[in-house]
Amino acid sequence: MRTCYYRTGAAVVLMIACIWTSSAAAQSPVGKKTGSGTASPVVGRRAPDPKQAETDDDAPELTPKASQAIEKGLKYLLSTQNKDGSWDSDGKGTRAVGITSLGLMAFMAKAHFPGSGPYGKQLDRAKDFLLKAAKNGADGYLGSVMYEHGLATLALSEMWGMTRNPKDDEAIQKALEAAVKVILRSQNVGGGWRYQPTPDCGQDTSVTVMVFVALASARQAGIMVPNETIKKVGIYLKGAWNVQTGGFTYASHGHKGVTTACTAGGTYAAQLAGQRDAEMVSAALRWLEKQTPGIFGNAHYYYYTHYYAIQAMVQASDEQYAKWYPQIRDALISKQNSNGCWNKGARGGAGYATPMAIITLATPHRYIPIYQR
């Protein structure tokens, strides 16, 4: 059993007993099952108090400039939130489910949850938008592509048990269980996922990583996930791993082009799939480290890459994280616009880049279970 901690103030406060370890992730399902066959949330899960902010003594790598950048980014998000509570990529509702999910995660990364704190009302609206989308969706499918579905599943999972309203938690659980069923039934025979929720539409590393991280989060929170699903993900990742370079490719078997985005995401997914000590992961980490310092200034799919790369370093070791975080921290601070957003080099605009940058910068807080080691 792995015990996850939230650091608040100068103390480390026990928040949640996560019945899931890296060594047993592919061997035993997570959580308890109720008599109805649904999963129950992890015992003791509750939202941390945002007023008990992390101090420099707790996380010296979280500099005042980094904290200021996070706050500016959150204020930008508040200023661009739509009346219905959503965020989107272009002001016209495009990818609203996925971008709203990222927006919620950005606030949660700083211990702001729906229904409480200074942004409780705004986050309640975002949560309501997501739950409405779940209610109106077909068979639990959220958004228009599996990227969105993965992000929405992740946001629902990390919100579950963190709201102040029991009815909200019931609605979140229902939506989350349905979303997980979509993921399970749409896994390709090769172990991955692609753009649409059907097993015959193919698979690629980029989509697979985003969907699987959401599945791992749900599993960690208490949703039952078959061992075979995790095993198949490991098989897919092994097929997408380039033995010669150590990195991951966009697609499994026959595609030799290793990318920073796929290597960052593939490494993190493999760690969550119980492959933490595998040579595949060690080699991928070495490949990422060889890309420094250039990767911090410029990388293909920059924000996607670093969103996953920092989490891979967290999972790897304290030493690797300590080397990586200050470099991406300073790079992101330098890339932030005066209005608080990030969009330099971003495919998908500020709506997508800003929350990803905030989540990356806020890594030292460890408020979100899936981003803990």
C-alpha positions as CSV (number, residue, x, y, z in Angstrom):
1,M,0.0,0.0,0.0
2,R,1.4,3.4,-0.9
3,T,0.6,6.3,1.3
4,C,0.1,9.6,-0.5
5,Y,0.7,12.9,1.3
6,Y,-0.4,16.5,0.7
7,R,2.0,19.1,2.0
8,T,0.2,22.0,3.6
9,G,1.9,24.8,5.5
10,A,5.1,23.6,7.2
11,A,3.6,20.1,7.9
12,V,3.0,17.1,5.8
13,V,-0.6,16.0,6.4
14,L,-1.7,12.6,5.6
15,M,-4.5,12.9,3.0
16,I,-5.2,9.6,1.4
17,A,-4.3,6.0,1.5
18,C,-3.8,5.0,-2.1
19,I,-4.3,1.2,-2.5
20,W,-2.0,1.1,-5.5
21,T,1.7,0.8,-5.9
22,S,4.0,1.1,-8.8
23,S,5.2,-2.5,-8.3
24,A,1.7,-3.9,-8.1
25,A,-0.1,-1.6,-10.5
26,A,-0.5,-4.3,-13.1
27,Q,-1.3,-7.0,-10.6
28,S,-4.2,-6.0,-8.4
29,P,-7.3,-3.8,-8.9
30,V,-7.7,-0.7,-6.8
31,G,-10.4,0.2,-4.4
32,K,-13.3,-1.5,-2.7
33,K,-16.5,-2.7,-4.4
34,T,-19.8,-2.0,-2.9
35,G,-22.7,-4.4,-3.0
36,S,-24.0,-2.7,-6.1
37,G,-20.7,-3.5,-7.9
38,T,-19.6,0.1,-8.0
39,A,-16.3,1.4,-6.5
40,S,-16.2,3.4,-3.4
41,P,-13.8,6.4,-3.1
42,V,-10.6,6.0,-1.2
43,V,-11.2,6.5,2.5
44,G,-10.4,9.9,3.9
45,R,-10.2,11.7,0.7
46,R,-11.0,15.4,1.1
47,A,-9.9,18.7,-0.4
48,P,-6.9,20.4,1.2
49,D,-7.2,24.0,2.5
50,P,-5.8,26.4,0.0
51,K,-5.1,28.9,2.8
52,Q,-2.5,26.6,4.1
53,A,-0.2,27.4,1.2
54,E,3.1,25.7,0.8
55,T,6.1,27.6,2.2
56,D,9.5,28.0,0.7
57,D,10.9,25.7,3.4
58,D,8.5,22.9,2.2
59,A,9.4,23.3,-1.4
60,P,12.4,25.7,-2.0
61,E,12.2,25.0,-5.7
62,L,8.9,26.8,-5.8
63,T,10.3,30.3,-6.0
64,P,8.3,33.5,-5.4
65,K,8.5,34.2,-9.2
66,A,7.0,30.7,-9.9
67,S,4.2,31.3,-7.4
68,Q,3.5,34.7,-8.9
69,A,3.4,33.1,-12.4
70,I,0.9,30.5,-11.2
71,E,-1.4,33.2,-9.7
72,K,-1.2,35.3,-12.8
73,G,-2.1,32.3,-14.9
74,L,-5.1,31.5,-12.7
75,K,-6.3,35.1,-12.9
76,Y,-6.1,34.9,-16.7
77,L,-8.2,31.7,-16.7
78,L,-10.8,33.4,-14.5
79,S,-10.9,36.3,-16.9
80,T,-11.6,34.0,-19.9
81,Q,-14.1,31.7,-18.3
82,N,-17.3,31.5,-20.3
83,K,-20.7,32.2,-18.7
84,D,-21.6,28.5,-18.7
85,G,-18.5,27.8,-16.7
86,S,-16.5,26.4,-19.5
87,W,-13.2,27.2,-21.1
88,D,-12.4,26.5,-24.7
89,S,-9.6,26.8,-27.2
90,D,-10.9,29.7,-29.4
91,G,-13.8,31.5,-27.7
92,K,-16.2,29.6,-29.8
93,G,-16.7,26.5,-27.7
94,T,-14.2,24.4,-29.5
95,R,-12.8,21.5,-27.4
96,A,-14.7,22.9,-24.4
97,V,-14.9,19.6,-22.6
98,G,-11.1,19.0,-22.7
99,I,-10.1,22.6,-22.1
100,T,-12.5,22.9,-19.2
101,S,-11.1,19.8,-17.7
102,L,-7.6,21.2,-17.9
103,G,-8.8,24.5,-16.4
104,L,-10.2,22.6,-13.4
105,M,-7.0,20.7,-13.0
106,A,-5.0,23.9,-13.0
107,F,-6.9,25.2,-10.1
108,M,-6.9,21.9,-8.3
109,A,-3.1,21.8,-8.7
110,K,-3.1,24.8,-6.4
111,A,-5.6,23.3,-3.9
112,H,-8.6,25.2,-5.3
113,F,-11.6,22.9,-5.6
114,P,-15.3,23.4,-6.5
115,G,-17.5,24.7,-3.8
116,S,-14.9,26.2,-1.5
117,G,-12.2,28.8,-1.3
118,P,-12.0,32.1,-3.2
119,Y,-12.8,30.5,-6.5
120,G,-15.4,28.0,-5.3
121,K,-18.3,29.6,-7.3
122,Q,-16.3,29.7,-10.6
123,L,-15.1,26.2,-10.2
124,D,-18.6,25.0,-9.3
125,R,-19.7,26.4,-12.7
126,A,-16.9,24.6,-14.5
127,K,-17.8,21.4,-12.6
128,D,-21.4,21.8,-13.5
129,F,-20.5,22.2,-17.2
130,L,-18.6,19.0,-17.1
131,L,-21.3,17.1,-15.4
132,K,-23.9,18.4,-17.8
133,A,-21.7,17.3,-20.7
134,A,-21.5,13.8,-19.0
135,K,-25.3,13.7,-18.6
136,N,-26.0,14.7,-22.1
137,G,-23.3,12.5,-23.7
138,A,-23.9,9.2,-25.3
139,D,-23.0,6.2,-23.1
140,G,-20.5,8.1,-21.0
141,Y,-18.5,9.5,-23.8
142,L,-17.2,13.1,-23.1
143,G,-16.1,15.5,-25.8
144,S,-15.5,14.9,-29.5
145,V,-12.2,13.0,-29.5
146,M,-10.5,10.6,-27.0
147,Y,-8.0,13.4,-26.0
148,E,-11.0,15.3,-24.5
149,H,-12.5,12.1,-23.0
150,G,-9.2,11.3,-21.3
151,L,-8.9,14.8,-19.9
152,A,-12.5,14.8,-18.7
153,T,-12.1,11.4,-17.1
154,L,-8.9,12.6,-15.3
155,A,-10.7,15.8,-14.0
156,L,-13.7,13.8,-12.8
157,S,-11.4,11.3,-11.0
158,E,-9.4,14.0,-9.2
159,M,-12.5,15.9,-8.2
160,W,-14.2,12.8,-6.8
161,G,-14.4,13.1,-3.0
162,M,-13.0,16.7,-3.1
163,T,-16.2,18.7,-3.4
164,R,-18.2,19.9,-0.4
165,N,-21.5,18.6,-1.7
166,P,-22.3,14.8,-1.4
167,K,-24.7,15.1,-4.3
168,D,-21.9,16.4,-6.5
169,D,-19.8,13.4,-5.5
170,E,-22.6,11.0,-6.4
171,A,-22.9,12.7,-9.8
172,I,-19.1,12.7,-10.3
173,Q,-18.9,9.0,-9.4
174,K,-21.7,8.1,-11.9
175,A,-20.0,10.1,-14.7
176,L,-16.6,8.7,-13.9
177,E,-17.8,5.1,-13.9
178,A,-19.5,5.7,-17.3
179,A,-16.4,7.4,-18.7
180,V,-14.1,4.5,-17.5
181,K,-16.4,2.0,-19.2
182,V,-15.9,3.9,-22.5
183,I,-12.2,3.7,-22.1
184,L,-12.3,0.0,-21.3
185,R,-14.5,-1.0,-24.2
186,S,-12.6,1.1,-26.8
187,Q,-9.1,-0.2,-26.1
188,N,-7.5,-1.6,-29.2
189,V,-6.5,-5.2,-29.3
190,G,-2.9,-3.9,-29.4
191,G,-3.4,-2.2,-26.1
192,G,-3.7,1.5,-27.1
193,W,-6.3,4.0,-28.1
194,R,-6.8,6.5,-30.9
195,Y,-9.1,9.4,-31.7
196,Q,-12.5,7.7,-31.5
197,P,-14.1,5.5,-28.8
198,T,-14.0,2.3,-30.8
199,P,-11.4,-0.5,-30.6
200,D,-11.1,-0.7,-34.4
201,C,-10.0,2.9,-35.1
202,G,-6.3,2.2,-34.4
203,Q,-3.9,3.4,-31.7
204,D,-1.1,5.9,-31.1
205,T,1.1,6.8,-28.3
206,S,-0.1,10.4,-27.8
207,V,-3.8,9.5,-27.3
208,T,-2.9,6.3,-25.4
209,V,-0.9,8.2,-22.8
210,M,-3.6,10.7,-22.2
211,V,-6.3,8.1,-21.9
212,F,-4.3,5.8,-19.8
213,V,-3.2,8.4,-17.3
214,A,-6.9,9.1,-16.7
215,L,-7.6,5.4,-16.3
216,A,-4.7,5.1,-13.8
217,S,-6.1,8.1,-11.8
218,A,-9.6,6.5,-11.8
219,R,-8.1,3.2,-10.7
220,Q,-6.2,4.9,-7.9
221,A,-9.3,6.6,-6.7
222,G,-11.2,3.4,-6.4
223,I,-12.7,2.5,-9.8
224,M,-12.2,-1.1,-10.7
225,V,-10.0,-1.6,-13.8
226,P,-9.2,-5.1,-15.1
227,N,-5.6,-6.3,-14.8
228,E,-5.7,-7.3,-18.4
229,T,-6.3,-3.7,-19.5
230,I,-3.1,-2.6,-17.7
231,K,-1.2,-5.5,-19.2
232,K,-2.2,-4.6,-22.7
233,V,-1.1,-1.0,-22.2
234,G,2.4,-2.3,-21.2
235,I,2.5,-4.4,-24.4
236,Y,1.6,-1.4,-26.5
237,L,4.2,0.8,-24.9
238,K,6.9,-1.9,-25.4
239,G,6.0,-1.9,-29.0
240,A,6.3,1.9,-29.3
241,W,9.6,1.9,-27.5
242,N,12.7,2.3,-29.8
243,V,15.4,0.1,-28.4
244,Q,18.2,1.8,-30.2
245,T,17.5,5.3,-28.9
246,G,15.6,4.6,-25.8
247,G,12.7,6.9,-26.7
248,F,9.1,6.3,-27.6
249,T,7.6,6.7,-31.1
250,Y,4.2,8.0,-32.1
251,A,2.9,4.6,-33.2
252,S,3.8,1.0,-32.3
253,H,5.8,-1.2,-34.6
254,G,7.5,0.1,-37.7
255,H,7.6,3.8,-36.8
256,K,11.2,4.7,-36.0
257,G,10.7,8.4,-35.3
258,V,11.2,9.1,-31.6
259,T,9.6,12.3,-30.4
260,T,10.0,14.3,-27.1
261,A,6.3,14.4,-26.6
262,C,5.8,10.7,-27.0
263,T,8.8,9.9,-24.9
264,A,7.7,12.1,-22.1
265,G,4.2,10.7,-22.1
266,G,5.2,7.2,-22.8
267,T,7.7,7.2,-19.8
268,Y,5.1,8.5,-17.4
269,A,2.4,6.0,-18.6
270,A,4.9,3.1,-18.3
271,Q,5.7,4.2,-14.8
272,L,2.0,4.2,-13.9
273,A,1.6,0.8,-15.5
274,G,4.0,-0.8,-13.1
275,Q,7.1,-0.6,-15.3
276,R,9.0,1.9,-13.1
277,D,12.1,-0.3,-12.8
278,A,12.1,-1.6,-16.4
279,E,14.9,-0.8,-18.8
280,M,12.4,0.7,-21.1
281,V,11.7,3.5,-18.6
282,S,15.3,3.9,-17.6
283,A,16.4,4.3,-21.2
284,A,13.5,6.7,-22.0
285,L,14.6,8.9,-19.0
286,R,18.2,8.9,-20.3
287,W,16.9,9.9,-23.7
288,L,14.9,12.8,-22.2
289,E,17.9,14.0,-20.1
290,K,20.1,14.0,-23.3
291,Q,17.8,16.6,-24.8
292,T,18.7,19.2,-22.2
293,P,19.1,22.1,-22.1
294,G,17.5,22.6,-25.5
295,I,14.2,20.9,-24.6
296,F,13.4,23.6,-22.1
297,G,13.6,26.4,-24.7
298,N,11.9,24.6,-27.6
299,A,10.2,21.2,-28.0
300,H,7.7,19.9,-30.4
301,Y,4.3,20.1,-28.7
302,Y,6.0,22.1,-25.9
303,Y,3.4,22.2,-23.2
304,Y,2.2,18.6,-23.8
305,T,5.8,17.5,-23.6
306,H,6.6,19.2,-20.3
307,Y,3.2,18.4,-18.7
308,Y,4.3,14.7,-18.9
309,A,8.1,15.1,-18.6
310,I,7.9,16.7,-15.1
311,Q,5.7,13.9,-13.9
312,A,8.0,11.3,-15.3
313,M,10.8,12.9,-13.3
314,V,8.7,13.0,-10.1
315,Q,8.2,9.3,-10.5
316,A,11.8,8.6,-11.4
317,S,13.6,10.0,-8.3
318,D,14.1,13.0,-6.1
319,E,17.4,13.7,-7.8
320,Q,16.1,13.6,-11.3
321,Y,13.1,15.8,-10.3
322,A,15.5,18.3,-8.6
323,K,17.5,18.7,-11.7
324,W,14.5,19.0,-14.1
325,Y,12.0,21.2,-12.3
326,P,14.2,24.4,-11.9
327,Q,14.9,24.4,-15.6
328,I,11.3,24.0,-16.8
329,R,10.2,26.4,-14.0
330,D,12.5,29.2,-15.3
331,A,11.6,28.5,-18.9
332,L,7.9,28.7,-18.3
333,I,8.3,31.9,-16.3
334,S,10.1,33.4,-19.2
335,K,7.4,32.3,-21.7
336,Q,4.5,33.8,-19.8
337,N,2.8,36.8,-21.4
338,S,2.1,40.0,-19.5
339,N,-1.7,39.1,-19.3
340,G,-0.8,35.9,-17.5
341,C,-1.4,33.4,-20.3
342,W,1.0,31.1,-22.2
343,N,0.7,30.6,-25.9
344,K,4.2,30.9,-27.3
345,G,4.8,27.8,-29.4
346,A,1.5,26.3,-28.4
347,R,-0.7,24.3,-30.7
348,G,-4.2,24.8,-29.5
349,G,-3.8,28.3,-28.2
350,A,-3.6,29.8,-24.7
351,G,-6.7,27.9,-23.5
352,Y,-4.7,24.7,-23.7
353,A,-1.2,25.9,-23.0
354,T,-2.0,28.0,-19.9
355,P,-3.5,25.3,-17.7
356,M,-0.8,22.9,-18.7
357,A,1.9,25.4,-17.8
358,I,0.2,26.1,-14.4
359,I,0.0,22.4,-13.6
360,T,3.7,21.9,-14.5
361,L,4.8,24.9,-12.4
362,A,2.6,23.8,-9.5
363,T,4.2,20.3,-9.4
364,P,6.0,21.0,-6.0
365,H,2.6,21.3,-4.3
366,R,1.6,17.6,-4.9
367,Y,-2.1,18.4,-4.2
368,I,-3.4,16.0,-6.9
369,P,-3.0,12.3,-6.2
370,I,-2.0,11.2,-9.7
371,Y,0.9,13.6,-9.7
372,Q,2.3,12.2,-6.5
373,R,4.9,9.4,-6.3
